[in-house]
Amino acid sequence: MLDIPTDMYTQVQTEIHLTVTDIPSYEERGFFIQPNTKELDKANDPLFLKAKAIVDHLGNEFNWKDIVFIIQQSFDFVKTNPHVNINEQKEQVITILDYIIDLTDTPYLPDAYTDPLFKLLVPPLVNLISKSINGDIVPIISTNPPTGDSFKVFIKEMKETFSDGFQWSDLVVCIEDTISFIGGFPSLSTQEKKKATIDIIDTLIDITDTPFVPDMIADPIFKALARPVVDFVFDKLAH
């Protein structure tokens, strides 16, 4: 059973803070194996050094609102190498984010438990930000006006998509599909599109169950992560 502080039951968490630590030892993570050569060489890995620099820049604590900044900084770094293509850039950015997850702790739950779950979010999230940067997100233009009923139909259809449970990697699918749907209403301003998208995503998170981690912990993480991503994508679409 999870040992959750009592104050988490009485106050909704809107930001999930990560505390910077040294890289946990294998014993702390519950693994009793010898570090391999790649692990020993990590300190000389430019991607690891970039991850450490990002963590140091953000200070002793940062939260999920920093995720877009982290991905942008990572892309700026890997793009300095002219010999890597876009797919290789994305793989390197994923590596940097995985290192950052390793370098930070999540309150209330052990890293050995949460790190693999957070890492499930990284590849689709990096791909979404990459598509946004490169102008590859194209909303589906609707000829109908936005209405509460059309939003309800969309939410119902999305919920049915996640009938087997809201998997961690599904969050990015939810974000991208909702952006494409709401972005297709040209009568809405950018701010209105952001608000409508967040409202729909929050509703979907609230009405679906997440495996492995209680909803009272997973839902605030999902919501905190979705907001800066939605803001970033719509700001890119507006230019």
KASUL-V570715 format. One record per run of one state. SS is the DSSP state (alpha for helix, beta for strand, coil for the rest). FROM is the first residue (numbers start at 1). LEN is the number of residues. If there is no record, write none. Layout:
ss: [SS | SS]
from: [FROM | FROM]
len: [LEN | LEN]
//
This chain:
ss: [coil | alpha | coil | beta | coil | alpha | coil | alpha | coil | alpha | coil | alpha | coil | beta | alpha | coil | alpha | beta | coil | alpha | coil | alpha | coil | alpha | coil | alpha | coil | alpha | coil]
from: [1 | 7 | 11 | 17 | 21 | 26 | 30 | 37 | 41 | 42 | 45 | 46 | 59 | 61 | 64 | 79 | 86 | 104 | 107 | 111 | 134 | 148 | 162 | 170 | 183 | 190 | 208 | 215 | 238]
len: [6 | 4 | 6 | 4 | 5 | 4 | 7 | 4 | 1 | 3 | 1 | 13 | 2 | 3 | 15 | 7 | 18 | 3 | 4 | 23 | 14 | 14 | 8 | 13 | 7 | 18 | 7 | 23 | 2]
//
